[in-house]
């Protein structure tokens, strides 16, 4: 099923419809080619993982989980499949299973900045902000240019009303990636929360 997204103003409606259609069409085509590749080589963990990514992008988490699990039967050391499996469980709010899979992925690849960032998101969903911050900082220690982790640690600081640290980290995220909308938006929300933006 296509992703549900908010409808824009009528002025941008045609462009928006074309973008959504193209995205859906590309995902369907990607799924078709991945399935063809699997018919040629059904024991390819990498191809199964790619198909799982397509189901994940379509928000079909049950199918994605099934495919990632098959991928892991073929290659239990596929850390990316483990982390993507973790993210599926996170989206389904099964945080215990998400944590379990993320921990396994990190044990296989502890130097992966994105894995540390994802574990931080899981702890944030657990509402354990201190552990979330710890993992976001680990992510940044592995890759100081990880603007998503920088924004996530800022969000965590904002949730504890530590606005000065939040603003500092949002600003750094913007410096790393000046096109990252979420950092600008949350920077603005934080300024408004402390009464510096009207």
Secondary structure, DSSP 4 states (H G I P E B T S, - for coil): -PPP-----GGGHHHHHHHHHHHHHHHHHHHHHHHHHHHH-TT-HHHHHHHHHHHHHTT-HHHHHHHHHHHHHH-TT-HHHHHHHHHHHHHTT-HHHHHHHHHHHHHH-TT-HHHHHHHHHHHHHTT-HHHHHHHHHHHHHH-TT-HHHHHHHHHHHHHTT-HHHHHHHHHHHHHH-TT-HHHHHHHHHHHHHTTS--
